[in-house]
Amino acid sequence: MKKIATLLFVLAITLTACTGDQGPMGPPGFDGIDGVDGADGGIIVSSAFEIDVNFTADNNYSYTENYGFEVLPSDVTLVYILWETNNGTDIWRMLPQSVYFDDGTLVYNYDFTRTDVRFFLDGTKKFNTLDAEWTQNQTFRVVVVPADNVDGVDISNLNEVMQATNITHFDIK
């Protein structure tokens, strides 16, 4: 039994200690996100833009913006509002967002189609009584994401969505 164990030990050492030629170099792979030619699965592209909106009685506290790019039926539109700035850092919140007043509720909301996105105020608050800080120069970030890209991503976190979809900047509309 001792001889068999010794023989197996020597055999294991011999087989794991051997080295040989590395072999020929394999074929080159694709370059990655920026250099992919799309031959093996296509390119998944996300589009995004930033827009300032004024909500007024004249526009019925609603504003519609055309995308200006192709949106597929399976794409998902996500909208974030610039909620505040803390020590120079922008803080974004995903819509819808609610604000509670003594005399009612204000809700920033949106809907979308394949051609446009609509921002609107909703709730029980009388919109004509709102101060300008709630209706003027509201900044939104719109991200149109292929549905395949949002699986497992915390869509309430704008930074995580940007990272998952390789968005590095927002076009200003």
C-alpha positions as CSV (number, residue, x, y, z in Angstrom):
1,M,0.0,0.0,0.0
2,K,2.9,2.3,0.9
3,K,4.5,1.6,-2.5
4,I,1.2,2.5,-4.4
5,A,0.9,5.8,-2.5
6,T,4.6,6.6,-3.2
7,L,4.1,5.8,-6.9
8,L,0.9,8.0,-7.2
9,F,2.7,10.8,-5.4
10,V,5.7,10.6,-7.8
11,L,3.4,10.4,-10.8
12,A,1.4,13.4,-9.7
13,I,4.6,15.5,-9.2
14,T,5.9,14.4,-12.6
15,L,2.7,15.4,-14.4
16,T,2.2,18.7,-12.8
17,A,5.8,19.8,-13.0
18,C,6.0,19.4,-16.8
19,T,5.9,22.4,-19.1
20,G,5.9,22.6,-22.9
21,D,5.5,25.0,-25.7
22,Q,2.8,27.7,-25.3
23,G,1.4,26.9,-28.8
24,P,0.4,29.4,-31.5
25,M,-1.4,32.7,-30.7
26,G,-5.2,32.5,-30.9
27,P,-7.3,34.7,-33.2
28,P,-7.7,38.3,-32.1
29,G,-10.9,39.1,-30.3
30,F,-13.2,42.1,-30.6
31,D,-11.9,45.5,-29.4
32,G,-14.7,46.0,-26.8
33,I,-17.5,48.6,-26.4
34,D,-16.0,51.3,-28.6
35,G,-14.5,49.0,-31.3
36,V,-17.1,46.2,-31.6
37,D,-18.1,45.7,-35.2
38,G,-21.4,44.0,-34.3
39,A,-20.7,40.8,-36.2
40,D,-21.4,38.5,-33.3
41,G,-24.5,40.0,-31.6
42,G,-25.0,43.6,-32.5
43,I,-24.4,46.8,-30.7
44,I,-26.7,47.8,-27.9
45,V,-26.9,51.6,-27.8
46,S,-28.4,53.8,-25.1
47,S,-29.3,57.4,-25.8
48,A,-29.7,60.2,-23.3
49,F,-30.4,63.9,-23.0
50,E,-30.9,66.6,-20.4
51,I,-33.7,69.2,-20.7
52,D,-35.0,72.2,-18.7
53,V,-38.7,72.5,-18.5
54,N,-41.1,75.3,-17.4
55,F,-44.5,74.1,-16.3
56,T,-47.2,76.8,-16.9
57,A,-50.9,77.2,-17.2
58,D,-50.3,77.9,-20.9
59,N,-48.8,74.5,-21.5
60,N,-51.3,72.8,-19.1
61,Y,-48.4,72.0,-16.8
62,S,-47.1,69.6,-19.3
63,Y,-44.2,69.5,-21.8
64,T,-43.5,67.0,-24.7
65,E,-40.1,66.5,-26.2
66,N,-39.4,64.5,-29.4
67,Y,-36.4,62.2,-28.9
68,G,-34.7,63.0,-32.2
69,F,-33.3,59.4,-32.5
70,E,-34.7,56.0,-33.1
71,V,-36.4,54.2,-30.2
72,L,-37.3,50.6,-30.6
73,P,-40.5,49.0,-29.3
74,S,-38.6,47.1,-26.6
75,D,-36.7,50.2,-25.3
76,V,-37.5,51.6,-21.9
77,T,-37.4,55.4,-21.1
78,L,-36.3,56.4,-17.7
79,V,-36.5,60.0,-16.4
80,Y,-34.7,61.6,-13.5
81,I,-35.2,65.1,-12.0
82,L,-32.5,67.2,-10.5
83,W,-33.8,67.3,-7.0
84,E,-31.1,69.3,-5.3
85,T,-27.4,70.2,-5.2
86,N,-25.4,69.3,-2.1
87,N,-21.8,70.8,-1.9
88,G,-21.6,71.0,-5.6
89,T,-22.9,67.5,-6.2
90,D,-26.1,67.1,-8.2
91,I,-28.7,64.7,-6.6
92,W,-31.0,63.0,-9.1
93,R,-34.3,61.2,-8.3
94,M,-36.2,58.9,-10.5
95,L,-39.7,59.9,-11.5
96,P,-42.3,59.9,-10.3
97,Q,-41.5,62.1,-7.3
98,S,-44.1,63.5,-4.9
99,V,-44.0,66.7,-2.8
100,Y,-46.5,67.0,0.1
101,F,-47.9,70.4,1.0
102,D,-50.5,71.3,3.6
103,D,-53.1,71.8,0.9
104,G,-52.3,69.0,-1.4
105,T,-49.7,66.8,-3.2
106,L,-47.5,67.7,-6.2
107,V,-46.3,64.8,-8.4
108,Y,-43.6,65.2,-11.1
109,N,-44.4,62.4,-13.6
110,Y,-43.8,61.3,-17.2
111,D,-44.9,59.0,-19.9
112,F,-43.3,58.0,-23.2
113,T,-43.9,56.6,-26.6
114,R,-41.5,55.5,-29.4
115,T,-41.3,59.1,-30.6
116,D,-41.4,61.4,-27.5
117,V,-41.4,61.8,-23.8
118,R,-43.9,63.9,-21.9
119,F,-43.2,65.5,-18.5
120,F,-46.2,66.7,-16.5
121,L,-47.4,67.8,-13.1
122,D,-50.0,65.7,-11.3
123,G,-51.5,65.6,-7.9
124,T,-54.1,67.4,-5.8
125,K,-52.2,70.7,-5.4
126,K,-53.6,73.7,-7.3
127,F,-50.6,74.2,-9.7
128,N,-51.3,77.9,-10.2
129,T,-50.5,78.4,-6.4
130,L,-47.1,76.9,-6.7
131,D,-44.0,79.1,-6.3
132,A,-41.7,79.3,-9.3
133,E,-39.1,77.0,-7.6
134,W,-41.6,74.1,-8.3
135,T,-42.6,74.9,-11.8
136,Q,-39.7,76.8,-13.5
137,N,-36.4,75.6,-14.8
138,Q,-36.9,72.0,-13.8
139,T,-34.0,69.9,-15.1
140,F,-34.7,66.4,-16.2
141,R,-32.4,63.6,-17.5
142,V,-33.9,61.2,-20.0
143,V,-32.3,57.8,-20.6
144,V,-33.6,55.5,-23.3
145,V,-32.3,52.1,-22.5
146,P,-32.6,48.8,-24.5
147,A,-34.7,46.5,-22.3
148,D,-31.9,44.0,-22.3
149,N,-29.7,46.5,-20.5
150,V,-31.9,47.1,-17.4
151,D,-32.0,43.5,-16.1
152,G,-30.4,43.5,-12.7
153,V,-29.7,47.2,-12.6
154,D,-31.0,49.5,-9.9
155,I,-32.8,51.9,-12.2
156,S,-33.5,54.3,-9.4
157,N,-29.8,55.1,-9.3
158,L,-28.9,57.3,-12.3
159,N,-25.1,56.6,-11.9
160,E,-25.7,52.8,-12.0
161,V,-27.9,53.2,-15.1
162,M,-25.3,55.3,-16.8
163,Q,-22.5,52.8,-16.0
164,A,-24.6,49.8,-17.2
165,T,-25.5,51.5,-20.5
166,N,-22.1,53.1,-21.1
167,I,-23.5,56.7,-21.1
168,T,-20.7,59.2,-20.5
169,H,-22.5,62.5,-21.2
170,F,-25.9,64.0,-21.8
171,D,-26.9,66.0,-24.8
172,I,-28.5,69.3,-23.7
173,K,-31.8,70.1,-25.4
